[in-house]
């Protein structure tokens, strides 16, 4: 796993100092069909990538602070506007305008906000309390066609770990929803962006199929 090397790579996983990047890197290498996959915090490497993956977990304020500290904002904005971009967990949330977590601004690429699961709604169909964070396997219901759904059944189960979820202002970008007390947006897609709250790298076999679809994607 390369880190910070100044080189051109087919697929770059953005290293902003948070999250389990190695598991994402390993999953991508498994499906990359010989394409080079590197992990890098170098804005020039991100800018030169063919495909960009922004993964992660943790707090939104910490994420945004590290992006600024490492000088990655411009490279991430360019990738999200101009090349195949996969956002995972925090990598989905940062695309939006504002997050309730820490009352912090995101990158504003997609209109909308990031909300915490509402405590009063955290009950299942039987009336039992649901825990926050939402942690474990849950179904992802596809709301529109997309190349990254190829070979993945509607309602396939993916792995989640989160306390916040995105609330897009543009319903046209909603690609999938998931029920956990509320029916929340779990996947968004627009143009060259595909971003999901769940973790495909931890969601074999459906997650590996999705990553393989991303590697082959030419929006």
PyMOL commands that place a pseudoatom at each C-alpha (Angstrom):
pseudoatom trace, name=CA, resn=UNK, resi=1, chain=A, elem=C, hetatm=0, pos=[0.000, 0.000, 0.000]
pseudoatom trace, name=CA, resn=UNK, resi=2, chain=A, elem=C, hetatm=0, pos=[1.652, 3.213, -1.140]
pseudoatom trace, name=CA, resn=UNK, resi=3, chain=A, elem=C, hetatm=0, pos=[1.121, 6.390, 0.850]
pseudoatom trace, name=CA, resn=UNK, resi=4, chain=A, elem=C, hetatm=0, pos=[1.952, 9.895, -0.336]
pseudoatom trace, name=CA, resn=UNK, resi=5, chain=A, elem=C, hetatm=0, pos=[4.026, 8.813, -3.336]
pseudoatom trace, name=CA, resn=UNK, resi=6, chain=A, elem=C, hetatm=0, pos=[3.971, 11.351, -6.178]
pseudoatom trace, name=CA, resn=UNK, resi=7, chain=A, elem=C, hetatm=0, pos=[2.729, 9.165, -8.979]
pseudoatom trace, name=CA, resn=UNK, resi=8, chain=A, elem=C, hetatm=0, pos=[-0.213, 8.683, -11.273]
pseudoatom trace, name=CA, resn=UNK, resi=9, chain=A, elem=C, hetatm=0, pos=[-2.522, 5.851, -10.209]
pseudoatom trace, name=CA, resn=UNK, resi=10, chain=A, elem=C, hetatm=0, pos=[-5.673, 4.436, -11.696]
pseudoatom trace, name=CA, resn=UNK, resi=11, chain=A, elem=C, hetatm=0, pos=[-7.463, 4.500, -8.326]
pseudoatom trace, name=CA, resn=UNK, resi=12, chain=A, elem=C, hetatm=0, pos=[-6.582, 6.684, -5.341]
pseudoatom trace, name=CA, resn=UNK, resi=13, chain=A, elem=C, hetatm=0, pos=[-7.991, 6.276, -1.840]
pseudoatom trace, name=CA, resn=UNK, resi=14, chain=A, elem=C, hetatm=0, pos=[-7.799, 9.666, -0.119]
pseudoatom trace, name=CA, resn=UNK, resi=15, chain=A, elem=C, hetatm=0, pos=[-5.885, 9.562, 3.171]
pseudoatom trace, name=CA, resn=UNK, resi=16, chain=A, elem=C, hetatm=0, pos=[-7.071, 12.330, 5.491]
pseudoatom trace, name=CA, resn=UNK, resi=17, chain=A, elem=C, hetatm=0, pos=[-5.849, 10.691, 8.684]
pseudoatom trace, name=CA, resn=UNK, resi=18, chain=A, elem=C, hetatm=0, pos=[-9.122, 9.034, 9.718]
pseudoatom trace, name=CA, resn=UNK, resi=19, chain=A, elem=C, hetatm=0, pos=[-10.856, 5.699, 9.231]
pseudoatom trace, name=CA, resn=UNK, resi=20, chain=A, elem=C, hetatm=0, pos=[-9.722, 2.199, 8.323]
pseudoatom trace, name=CA, resn=UNK, resi=21, chain=A, elem=C, hetatm=0, pos=[-8.217, 2.939, 4.929]
pseudoatom trace, name=CA, resn=UNK, resi=22, chain=A, elem=C, hetatm=0, pos=[-6.449, -0.393, 4.658]
pseudoatom trace, name=CA, resn=UNK, resi=23, chain=A, elem=C, hetatm=0, pos=[-9.677, -2.403, 4.479]
pseudoatom trace, name=CA, resn=UNK, resi=24, chain=A, elem=C, hetatm=0, pos=[-10.922, -0.173, 1.653]
pseudoatom trace, name=CA, resn=UNK, resi=25, chain=A, elem=C, hetatm=0, pos=[-7.596, -0.467, -0.147]
pseudoatom trace, name=CA, resn=UNK, resi=26, chain=A, elem=C, hetatm=0, pos=[-7.561, -4.263, 0.207]
pseudoatom trace, name=CA, resn=UNK, resi=27, chain=A, elem=C, hetatm=0, pos=[-11.108, -4.599, -1.121]
pseudoatom trace, name=CA, resn=UNK, resi=28, chain=A, elem=C, hetatm=0, pos=[-10.328, -2.382, -4.116]
pseudoatom trace, name=CA, resn=UNK, resi=29, chain=A, elem=C, hetatm=0, pos=[-7.130, -4.293, -4.911]
pseudoatom trace, name=CA, resn=UNK, resi=30, chain=A, elem=C, hetatm=0, pos=[-9.173, -7.507, -4.822]
pseudoatom trace, name=CA, resn=UNK, resi=31, chain=A, elem=C, hetatm=0, pos=[-11.519, -6.251, -7.567]
pseudoatom trace, name=CA, resn=UNK, resi=32, chain=A, elem=C, hetatm=0, pos=[-9.231, -3.885, -9.491]
pseudoatom trace, name=CA, resn=UNK, resi=33, chain=A, elem=C, hetatm=0, pos=[-8.254, -6.436, -12.149]
pseudoatom trace, name=CA, resn=UNK, resi=34, chain=A, elem=C, hetatm=0, pos=[-4.623, -5.333, -12.147]
pseudoatom trace, name=CA, resn=UNK, resi=35, chain=A, elem=C, hetatm=0, pos=[-5.259, -1.590, -11.952]
pseudoatom trace, name=CA, resn=UNK, resi=36, chain=A, elem=C, hetatm=0, pos=[-3.036, 0.220, -9.488]
pseudoatom trace, name=CA, resn=UNK, resi=37, chain=A, elem=C, hetatm=0, pos=[-4.639, 1.268, -6.209]
pseudoatom trace, name=CA, resn=UNK, resi=38, chain=A, elem=C, hetatm=0, pos=[-2.808, 3.640, -3.861]
pseudoatom trace, name=CA, resn=UNK, resi=39, chain=A, elem=C, hetatm=0, pos=[-3.606, 5.404, -0.606]
pseudoatom trace, name=CA, resn=UNK, resi=40, chain=A, elem=C, hetatm=0, pos=[-2.371, 8.974, -0.586]
pseudoatom trace, name=CA, resn=UNK, resi=41, chain=A, elem=C, hetatm=0, pos=[-2.646, 12.268, 1.296]
pseudoatom trace, name=CA, resn=UNK, resi=42, chain=A, elem=C, hetatm=0, pos=[-0.879, 14.124, -1.524]
pseudoatom trace, name=CA, resn=UNK, resi=43, chain=A, elem=C, hetatm=0, pos=[-3.231, 16.526, -3.349]
pseudoatom trace, name=CA, resn=UNK, resi=44, chain=A, elem=C, hetatm=0, pos=[-1.210, 16.097, -6.556]
pseudoatom trace, name=CA, resn=UNK, resi=45, chain=A, elem=C, hetatm=0, pos=[-1.688, 12.324, -6.481]
pseudoatom trace, name=CA, resn=UNK, resi=46, chain=A, elem=C, hetatm=0, pos=[-5.429, 12.755, -5.910]
pseudoatom trace, name=CA, resn=UNK, resi=47, chain=A, elem=C, hetatm=0, pos=[-5.588, 15.275, -8.755]
pseudoatom trace, name=CA, resn=UNK, resi=48, chain=A, elem=C, hetatm=0, pos=[-3.842, 12.858, -11.151]
pseudoatom trace, name=CA, resn=UNK, resi=49, chain=A, elem=C, hetatm=0, pos=[-6.020, 9.830, -10.295]
pseudoatom trace, name=CA, resn=UNK, resi=50, chain=A, elem=C, hetatm=0, pos=[-8.381, 8.175, -12.742]
pseudoatom trace, name=CA, resn=UNK, resi=51, chain=A, elem=C, hetatm=0, pos=[-10.878, 7.186, -10.018]
pseudoatom trace, name=CA, resn=UNK, resi=52, chain=A, elem=C, hetatm=0, pos=[-11.060, 8.683, -6.504]
pseudoatom trace, name=CA, resn=UNK, resi=53, chain=A, elem=C, hetatm=0, pos=[-12.416, 7.026, -3.360]
pseudoatom trace, name=CA, resn=UNK, resi=54, chain=A, elem=C, hetatm=0, pos=[-13.058, 9.030, -0.197]
pseudoatom trace, name=CA, resn=UNK, resi=55, chain=A, elem=C, hetatm=0, pos=[-13.788, 6.569, 2.634]
pseudoatom trace, name=CA, resn=UNK, resi=56, chain=A, elem=C, hetatm=0, pos=[-13.885, 6.923, 6.353]
pseudoatom trace, name=CA, resn=UNK, resi=57, chain=A, elem=C, hetatm=0, pos=[-15.601, 6.990, 9.660]
pseudoatom trace, name=CA, resn=UNK, resi=58, chain=A, elem=C, hetatm=0, pos=[-15.477, 9.365, 12.564]
pseudoatom trace, name=CA, resn=UNK, resi=59, chain=A, elem=C, hetatm=0, pos=[-16.712, 12.874, 13.272]
pseudoatom trace, name=CA, resn=UNK, resi=60, chain=A, elem=C, hetatm=0, pos=[-17.545, 15.360, 10.539]
pseudoatom trace, name=CA, resn=UNK, resi=61, chain=A, elem=C, hetatm=0, pos=[-15.759, 18.336, 12.214]
pseudoatom trace, name=CA, resn=UNK, resi=62, chain=A, elem=C, hetatm=0, pos=[-12.551, 16.302, 12.478]
pseudoatom trace, name=CA, resn=UNK, resi=63, chain=A, elem=C, hetatm=0, pos=[-12.874, 15.234, 8.845]
pseudoatom trace, name=CA, resn=UNK, resi=64, chain=A, elem=C, hetatm=0, pos=[-13.285, 18.777, 7.538]
pseudoatom trace, name=CA, resn=UNK, resi=65, chain=A, elem=C, hetatm=0, pos=[-10.426, 20.033, 9.715]
pseudoatom trace, name=CA, resn=UNK, resi=66, chain=A, elem=C, hetatm=0, pos=[-8.050, 17.365, 8.407]
pseudoatom trace, name=CA, resn=UNK, resi=67, chain=A, elem=C, hetatm=0, pos=[-9.025, 18.067, 4.791]
pseudoatom trace, name=CA, resn=UNK, resi=68, chain=A, elem=C, hetatm=0, pos=[-8.065, 21.719, 5.279]
pseudoatom trace, name=CA, resn=UNK, resi=69, chain=A, elem=C, hetatm=0, pos=[-4.927, 20.890, 7.260]
pseudoatom trace, name=CA, resn=UNK, resi=70, chain=A, elem=C, hetatm=0, pos=[-3.645, 18.555, 4.538]
pseudoatom trace, name=CA, resn=UNK, resi=71, chain=A, elem=C, hetatm=0, pos=[-4.511, 20.921, 1.689]
pseudoatom trace, name=CA, resn=UNK, resi=72, chain=A, elem=C, hetatm=0, pos=[-6.884, 18.395, 0.121]
pseudoatom trace, name=CA, resn=UNK, resi=73, chain=A, elem=C, hetatm=0, pos=[-9.989, 20.548, -0.382]
pseudoatom trace, name=CA, resn=UNK, resi=74, chain=A, elem=C, hetatm=0, pos=[-9.262, 21.680, -3.955]
pseudoatom trace, name=CA, resn=UNK, resi=75, chain=A, elem=C, hetatm=0, pos=[-8.254, 18.189, -5.104]
pseudoatom trace, name=CA, resn=UNK, resi=76, chain=A, elem=C, hetatm=0, pos=[-11.374, 16.601, -3.584]
pseudoatom trace, name=CA, resn=UNK, resi=77, chain=A, elem=C, hetatm=0, pos=[-13.644, 19.248, -5.090]
pseudoatom trace, name=CA, resn=UNK, resi=78, chain=A, elem=C, hetatm=0, pos=[-12.073, 18.720, -8.503]
pseudoatom trace, name=CA, resn=UNK, resi=79, chain=A, elem=C, hetatm=0, pos=[-12.419, 14.937, -8.240]
pseudoatom trace, name=CA, resn=UNK, resi=80, chain=A, elem=C, hetatm=0, pos=[-16.056, 15.159, -7.179]
pseudoatom trace, name=CA, resn=UNK, resi=81, chain=A, elem=C, hetatm=0, pos=[-16.812, 17.398, -10.144]
pseudoatom trace, name=CA, resn=UNK, resi=82, chain=A, elem=C, hetatm=0, pos=[-14.740, 15.808, -12.881]
pseudoatom trace, name=CA, resn=UNK, resi=83, chain=A, elem=C, hetatm=0, pos=[-13.910, 12.112, -12.356]
pseudoatom trace, name=CA, resn=UNK, resi=84, chain=A, elem=C, hetatm=0, pos=[-15.490, 8.916, -11.023]
pseudoatom trace, name=CA, resn=UNK, resi=85, chain=A, elem=C, hetatm=0, pos=[-15.868, 9.608, -7.303]
pseudoatom trace, name=CA, resn=UNK, resi=86, chain=A, elem=C, hetatm=0, pos=[-16.935, 7.124, -4.638]
pseudoatom trace, name=CA, resn=UNK, resi=87, chain=A, elem=C, hetatm=0, pos=[-17.811, 8.527, -1.209]
pseudoatom trace, name=CA, resn=UNK, resi=88, chain=A, elem=C, hetatm=0, pos=[-18.132, 6.097, 1.707]
pseudoatom trace, name=CA, resn=UNK, resi=89, chain=A, elem=C, hetatm=0, pos=[-19.712, 7.023, 5.073]
pseudoatom trace, name=CA, resn=UNK, resi=90, chain=A, elem=C, hetatm=0, pos=[-18.124, 10.390, 5.978]
pseudoatom trace, name=CA, resn=UNK, resi=91, chain=A, elem=C, hetatm=0, pos=[-17.150, 10.524, 2.301]
pseudoatom trace, name=CA, resn=UNK, resi=92, chain=A, elem=C, hetatm=0, pos=[-20.867, 10.801, 1.538]
pseudoatom trace, name=CA, resn=UNK, resi=93, chain=A, elem=C, hetatm=0, pos=[-21.707, 13.278, 4.290]
pseudoatom trace, name=CA, resn=UNK, resi=94, chain=A, elem=C, hetatm=0, pos=[-18.957, 15.772, 3.425]
pseudoatom trace, name=CA, resn=UNK, resi=95, chain=A, elem=C, hetatm=0, pos=[-20.482, 16.284, -0.048]
pseudoatom trace, name=CA, resn=UNK, resi=96, chain=A, elem=C, hetatm=0, pos=[-23.408, 18.177, 1.468]
pseudoatom trace, name=CA, resn=UNK, resi=97, chain=A, elem=C, hetatm=0, pos=[-23.754, 21.760, 2.639]
pseudoatom trace, name=CA, resn=UNK, resi=98, chain=A, elem=C, hetatm=0, pos=[-24.050, 21.411, 6.392]
pseudoatom trace, name=CA, resn=UNK, resi=99, chain=A, elem=C, hetatm=0, pos=[-23.907, 18.816, 9.164]
pseudoatom trace, name=CA, resn=UNK, resi=100, chain=A, elem=C, hetatm=0, pos=[-25.652, 18.861, 12.532]
pseudoatom trace, name=CA, resn=UNK, resi=101, chain=A, elem=C, hetatm=0, pos=[-22.618, 17.034, 13.885]
pseudoatom trace, name=CA, resn=UNK, resi=102, chain=A, elem=C, hetatm=0, pos=[-20.562, 19.877, 15.282]
pseudoatom trace, name=CA, resn=UNK, resi=103, chain=A, elem=C, hetatm=0, pos=[-22.652, 22.430, 13.345]
pseudoatom trace, name=CA, resn=UNK, resi=104, chain=A, elem=C, hetatm=0, pos=[-20.052, 22.369, 10.568]
pseudoatom trace, name=CA, resn=UNK, resi=105, chain=A, elem=C, hetatm=0, pos=[-20.145, 23.203, 6.872]
pseudoatom trace, name=CA, resn=UNK, resi=106, chain=A, elem=C, hetatm=0, pos=[-19.433, 20.474, 4.330]
pseudoatom trace, name=CA, resn=UNK, resi=107, chain=A, elem=C, hetatm=0, pos=[-18.042, 20.900, 0.825]
pseudoatom trace, name=CA, resn=UNK, resi=108, chain=A, elem=C, hetatm=0, pos=[-21.427, 21.935, -0.587]
pseudoatom trace, name=CA, resn=UNK, resi=109, chain=A, elem=C, hetatm=0, pos=[-21.173, 19.855, -3.757]
pseudoatom trace, name=CA, resn=UNK, resi=110, chain=A, elem=C, hetatm=0, pos=[-24.698, 18.519, -3.239]
pseudoatom trace, name=CA, resn=UNK, resi=111, chain=A, elem=C, hetatm=0, pos=[-27.540, 20.580, -1.759]
pseudoatom trace, name=CA, resn=UNK, resi=112, chain=A, elem=C, hetatm=0, pos=[-28.845, 19.388, 1.570]
pseudoatom trace, name=CA, resn=UNK, resi=113, chain=A, elem=C, hetatm=0, pos=[-27.789, 18.639, 5.120]
pseudoatom trace, name=CA, resn=UNK, resi=114, chain=A, elem=C, hetatm=0, pos=[-26.619, 15.869, 7.426]
pseudoatom trace, name=CA, resn=UNK, resi=115, chain=A, elem=C, hetatm=0, pos=[-28.930, 15.051, 10.341]
pseudoatom trace, name=CA, resn=UNK, resi=116, chain=A, elem=C, hetatm=0, pos=[-28.676, 12.950, 13.492]
pseudoatom trace, name=CA, resn=UNK, resi=117, chain=A, elem=C, hetatm=0, pos=[-31.151, 10.112, 13.888]
pseudoatom trace, name=CA, resn=UNK, resi=118, chain=A, elem=C, hetatm=0, pos=[-34.117, 11.650, 15.778]
pseudoatom trace, name=CA, resn=UNK, resi=119, chain=A, elem=C, hetatm=0, pos=[-34.378, 10.047, 19.220]
pseudoatom trace, name=CA, resn=UNK, resi=120, chain=A, elem=C, hetatm=0, pos=[-38.200, 10.089, 19.238]
pseudoatom trace, name=CA, resn=UNK, resi=121, chain=A, elem=C, hetatm=0, pos=[-38.321, 8.016, 16.027]
pseudoatom trace, name=CA, resn=UNK, resi=122, chain=A, elem=C, hetatm=0, pos=[-35.848, 5.336, 17.113]
pseudoatom trace, name=CA, resn=UNK, resi=123, chain=A, elem=C, hetatm=0, pos=[-38.270, 2.418, 17.478]
pseudoatom trace, name=CA, resn=UNK, resi=124, chain=A, elem=C, hetatm=0, pos=[-38.792, -0.641, 15.293]
pseudoatom trace, name=CA, resn=UNK, resi=125, chain=A, elem=C, hetatm=0, pos=[-42.083, -2.056, 13.992]
pseudoatom trace, name=CA, resn=UNK, resi=126, chain=A, elem=C, hetatm=0, pos=[-42.612, -3.923, 17.280]
pseudoatom trace, name=CA, resn=UNK, resi=127, chain=A, elem=C, hetatm=0, pos=[-42.050, -0.798, 19.361]
pseudoatom trace, name=CA, resn=UNK, resi=128, chain=A, elem=C, hetatm=0, pos=[-38.581, -1.786, 20.620]
pseudoatom trace, name=CA, resn=UNK, resi=129, chain=A, elem=C, hetatm=0, pos=[-35.986, 0.933, 20.956]
pseudoatom trace, name=CA, resn=UNK, resi=130, chain=A, elem=C, hetatm=0, pos=[-33.348, 1.182, 18.220]
pseudoatom trace, name=CA, resn=UNK, resi=131, chain=A, elem=C, hetatm=0, pos=[-29.799, 1.982, 19.220]
pseudoatom trace, name=CA, resn=UNK, resi=132, chain=A, elem=C, hetatm=0, pos=[-27.795, 4.906, 17.872]
pseudoatom trace, name=CA, resn=UNK, resi=133, chain=A, elem=C, hetatm=0, pos=[-25.301, 4.561, 16.305]
pseudoatom trace, name=CA, resn=UNK, resi=134, chain=A, elem=C, hetatm=0, pos=[-26.996, 2.405, 13.679]
pseudoatom trace, name=CA, resn=UNK, resi=135, chain=A, elem=C, hetatm=0, pos=[-24.527, -0.478, 13.588]
pseudoatom trace, name=CA, resn=UNK, resi=136, chain=A, elem=C, hetatm=0, pos=[-24.804, -3.709, 11.642]
pseudoatom trace, name=CA, resn=UNK, resi=137, chain=A, elem=C, hetatm=0, pos=[-26.423, -5.134, 8.530]
pseudoatom trace, name=CA, resn=UNK, resi=138, chain=A, elem=C, hetatm=0, pos=[-29.434, -3.546, 6.899]
pseudoatom trace, name=CA, resn=UNK, resi=139, chain=A, elem=C, hetatm=0, pos=[-31.207, -3.620, 3.562]
pseudoatom trace, name=CA, resn=UNK, resi=140, chain=A, elem=C, hetatm=0, pos=[-30.527, -1.062, 0.832]
pseudoatom trace, name=CA, resn=UNK, resi=141, chain=A, elem=C, hetatm=0, pos=[-33.514, -0.393, -1.424]
pseudoatom trace, name=CA, resn=UNK, resi=142, chain=A, elem=C, hetatm=0, pos=[-32.636, 0.914, -4.871]
pseudoatom trace, name=CA, resn=UNK, resi=143, chain=A, elem=C, hetatm=0, pos=[-34.667, 3.967, -5.961]
pseudoatom trace, name=CA, resn=UNK, resi=144, chain=A, elem=C, hetatm=0, pos=[-33.202, 4.493, -9.432]
pseudoatom trace, name=CA, resn=UNK, resi=145, chain=A, elem=C, hetatm=0, pos=[-31.130, 2.647, -11.989]
pseudoatom trace, name=CA, resn=UNK, resi=146, chain=A, elem=C, hetatm=0, pos=[-27.380, 3.094, -11.902]
pseudoatom trace, name=CA, resn=UNK, resi=147, chain=A, elem=C, hetatm=0, pos=[-24.355, 1.207, -13.330]
pseudoatom trace, name=CA, resn=UNK, resi=148, chain=A, elem=C, hetatm=0, pos=[-23.062, 0.536, -9.812]
pseudoatom trace, name=CA, resn=UNK, resi=149, chain=A, elem=C, hetatm=0, pos=[-26.161, -1.550, -9.029]
pseudoatom trace, name=CA, resn=UNK, resi=150, chain=A, elem=C, hetatm=0, pos=[-25.222, -4.074, -11.734]
pseudoatom trace, name=CA, resn=UNK, resi=151, chain=A, elem=C, hetatm=0, pos=[-25.362, -7.581, -10.274]
pseudoatom trace, name=CA, resn=UNK, resi=152, chain=A, elem=C, hetatm=0, pos=[-26.702, -6.356, -6.897]
pseudoatom trace, name=CA, resn=UNK, resi=153, chain=A, elem=C, hetatm=0, pos=[-30.211, -7.391, -5.869]
pseudoatom trace, name=CA, resn=UNK, resi=154, chain=A, elem=C, hetatm=0, pos=[-32.654, -4.758, -4.699]
pseudoatom trace, name=CA, resn=UNK, resi=155, chain=A, elem=C, hetatm=0, pos=[-32.814, -5.016, -0.921]
pseudoatom trace, name=CA, resn=UNK, resi=156, chain=A, elem=C, hetatm=0, pos=[-29.289, -6.449, -0.635]
pseudoatom trace, name=CA, resn=UNK, resi=157, chain=A, elem=C, hetatm=0, pos=[-27.789, -6.149, 2.832]
pseudoatom trace, name=CA, resn=UNK, resi=158, chain=A, elem=C, hetatm=0, pos=[-24.877, -3.823, 3.542]
pseudoatom trace, name=CA, resn=UNK, resi=159, chain=A, elem=C, hetatm=0, pos=[-22.956, -2.989, 6.710]
pseudoatom trace, name=CA, resn=UNK, resi=160, chain=A, elem=C, hetatm=0, pos=[-23.584, 0.347, 8.472]
pseudoatom trace, name=CA, resn=UNK, resi=161, chain=A, elem=C, hetatm=0, pos=[-21.899, 2.253, 11.317]
pseudoatom trace, name=CA, resn=UNK, resi=162, chain=A, elem=C, hetatm=0, pos=[-23.287, 5.778, 11.768]
pseudoatom trace, name=CA, resn=UNK, resi=163, chain=A, elem=C, hetatm=0, pos=[-25.318, 8.178, 13.896]
pseudoatom trace, name=CA, resn=UNK, resi=164, chain=A, elem=C, hetatm=0, pos=[-26.013, 10.723, 11.155]
pseudoatom trace, name=CA, resn=UNK, resi=165, chain=A, elem=C, hetatm=0, pos=[-27.552, 10.489, 7.690]
pseudoatom trace, name=CA, resn=UNK, resi=166, chain=A, elem=C, hetatm=0, pos=[-27.834, 12.772, 4.665]
pseudoatom trace, name=CA, resn=UNK, resi=167, chain=A, elem=C, hetatm=0, pos=[-31.021, 14.619, 3.775]
pseudoatom trace, name=CA, resn=UNK, resi=168, chain=A, elem=C, hetatm=0, pos=[-30.672, 15.776, 0.149]
pseudoatom trace, name=CA, resn=UNK, resi=169, chain=A, elem=C, hetatm=0, pos=[-32.545, 18.869, -0.994]
pseudoatom trace, name=CA, resn=UNK, resi=170, chain=A, elem=C, hetatm=0, pos=[-32.653, 17.385, -4.497]
pseudoatom trace, name=CA, resn=UNK, resi=171, chain=A, elem=C, hetatm=0, pos=[-34.591, 14.123, -4.390]
pseudoatom trace, name=CA, resn=UNK, resi=172, chain=A, elem=C, hetatm=0, pos=[-33.345, 13.378, -7.883]
pseudoatom trace, name=CA, resn=UNK, resi=173, chain=A, elem=C, hetatm=0, pos=[-29.965, 12.359, -6.474]
pseudoatom trace, name=CA, resn=UNK, resi=174, chain=A, elem=C, hetatm=0, pos=[-31.416, 9.730, -4.123]
pseudoatom trace, name=CA, resn=UNK, resi=175, chain=A, elem=C, hetatm=0, pos=[-30.225, 6.340, -5.392]
pseudoatom trace, name=CA, resn=UNK, resi=176, chain=A, elem=C, hetatm=0, pos=[-31.251, 4.167, -2.430]
pseudoatom trace, name=CA, resn=UNK, resi=177, chain=A, elem=C, hetatm=0, pos=[-32.953, 4.298, 0.959]
pseudoatom trace, name=CA, resn=UNK, resi=178, chain=A, elem=C, hetatm=0, pos=[-32.747, 2.238, 4.141]
pseudoatom trace, name=CA, resn=UNK, resi=179, chain=A, elem=C, hetatm=0, pos=[-35.200, 1.887, 7.027]
pseudoatom trace, name=CA, resn=UNK, resi=180, chain=A, elem=C, hetatm=0, pos=[-33.909, 2.405, 10.557]
pseudoatom trace, name=CA, resn=UNK, resi=181, chain=A, elem=C, hetatm=0, pos=[-36.619, 4.104, 12.546]
pseudoatom trace, name=CA, resn=UNK, resi=182, chain=A, elem=C, hetatm=0, pos=[-36.826, 6.553, 9.659]
pseudoatom trace, name=CA, resn=UNK, resi=183, chain=A, elem=C, hetatm=0, pos=[-36.592, 5.855, 5.955]
pseudoatom trace, name=CA, resn=UNK, resi=184, chain=A, elem=C, hetatm=0, pos=[-33.285, 7.599, 5.307]
pseudoatom trace, name=CA, resn=UNK, resi=185, chain=A, elem=C, hetatm=0, pos=[-31.237, 8.191, 2.169]
pseudoatom trace, name=CA, resn=UNK, resi=186, chain=A, elem=C, hetatm=0, pos=[-28.427, 5.646, 2.198]
pseudoatom trace, name=CA, resn=UNK, resi=187, chain=A, elem=C, hetatm=0, pos=[-27.034, 6.197, -1.329]
pseudoatom trace, name=CA, resn=UNK, resi=188, chain=A, elem=C, hetatm=0, pos=[-26.845, 9.286, -3.523]
pseudoatom trace, name=CA, resn=UNK, resi=189, chain=A, elem=C, hetatm=0, pos=[-25.741, 9.541, -7.146]
pseudoatom trace, name=CA, resn=UNK, resi=190, chain=A, elem=C, hetatm=0, pos=[-25.296, 12.440, -9.536]
pseudoatom trace, name=CA, resn=UNK, resi=191, chain=A, elem=C, hetatm=0, pos=[-23.255, 12.526, -12.730]
pseudoatom trace, name=CA, resn=UNK, resi=192, chain=A, elem=C, hetatm=0, pos=[-19.810, 11.173, -11.763]
pseudoatom trace, name=CA, resn=UNK, resi=193, chain=A, elem=C, hetatm=0, pos=[-20.588, 10.876, -8.022]
pseudoatom trace, name=CA, resn=UNK, resi=194, chain=A, elem=C, hetatm=0, pos=[-21.784, 7.750, -6.232]
pseudoatom trace, name=CA, resn=UNK, resi=195, chain=A, elem=C, hetatm=0, pos=[-21.792, 7.998, -2.437]
pseudoatom trace, name=CA, resn=UNK, resi=196, chain=A, elem=C, hetatm=0, pos=[-23.145, 5.685, 0.221]
pseudoatom trace, name=CA, resn=UNK, resi=197, chain=A, elem=C, hetatm=0, pos=[-23.562, 5.719, 3.980]
pseudoatom trace, name=CA, resn=UNK, resi=198, chain=A, elem=C, hetatm=0, pos=[-22.812, 2.003, 4.316]
pseudoatom trace, name=CA, resn=UNK, resi=199, chain=A, elem=C, hetatm=0, pos=[-19.420, 0.326, 3.953]
pseudoatom trace, name=CA, resn=UNK, resi=200, chain=A, elem=C, hetatm=0, pos=[-19.024, -1.759, 0.764]
pseudoatom trace, name=CA, resn=UNK, resi=201, chain=A, elem=C, hetatm=0, pos=[-15.571, -2.889, 1.883]
pseudoatom trace, name=CA, resn=UNK, resi=202, chain=A, elem=C, hetatm=0, pos=[-17.264, -4.652, 4.842]
pseudoatom trace, name=CA, resn=UNK, resi=203, chain=A, elem=C, hetatm=0, pos=[-20.302, -5.865, 2.880]
pseudoatom trace, name=CA, resn=UNK, resi=204, chain=A, elem=C, hetatm=0, pos=[-19.186, -8.933, 0.939]
pseudoatom trace, name=CA, resn=UNK, resi=205, chain=A, elem=C, hetatm=0, pos=[-20.433, -10.151, -1.445]
pseudoatom trace, name=CA, resn=UNK, resi=206, chain=A, elem=C, hetatm=0, pos=[-22.633, -7.238, -2.559]
pseudoatom trace, name=CA, resn=UNK, resi=207, chain=A, elem=C, hetatm=0, pos=[-20.029, -4.686, -1.513]
pseudoatom trace, name=CA, resn=UNK, resi=208, chain=A, elem=C, hetatm=0, pos=[-17.301, -6.256, -3.624]
pseudoatom trace, name=CA, resn=UNK, resi=209, chain=A, elem=C, hetatm=0, pos=[-19.607, -6.309, -6.627]
pseudoatom trace, name=CA, resn=UNK, resi=210, chain=A, elem=C, hetatm=0, pos=[-20.281, -2.614, -6.115]
pseudoatom trace, name=CA, resn=UNK, resi=211, chain=A, elem=C, hetatm=0, pos=[-16.564, -1.800, -5.846]
pseudoatom trace, name=CA, resn=UNK, resi=212, chain=A, elem=C, hetatm=0, pos=[-15.865, -3.786, -9.006]
pseudoatom trace, name=CA, resn=UNK, resi=213, chain=A, elem=C, hetatm=0, pos=[-18.612, -1.836, -10.760]
pseudoatom trace, name=CA, resn=UNK, resi=214, chain=A, elem=C, hetatm=0, pos=[-17.020, 1.416, -9.600]
pseudoatom trace, name=CA, resn=UNK, resi=215, chain=A, elem=C, hetatm=0, pos=[-13.583, 0.402, -10.864]
pseudoatom trace, name=CA, resn=UNK, resi=216, chain=A, elem=C, hetatm=0, pos=[-15.085, -0.284, -14.306]
pseudoatom trace, name=CA, resn=UNK, resi=217, chain=A, elem=C, hetatm=0, pos=[-17.348, 2.798, -14.282]
pseudoatom trace, name=CA, resn=UNK, resi=218, chain=A, elem=C, hetatm=0, pos=[-16.863, 5.402, -16.979]
pseudoatom trace, name=CA, resn=UNK, resi=219, chain=A, elem=C, hetatm=0, pos=[-19.493, 8.109, -16.364]
for i in range(1, 219): cmd.bond("trace and resi %d" % i, "trace and resi %d" % (i + 1))
show_as sticks, trace
zoom trace
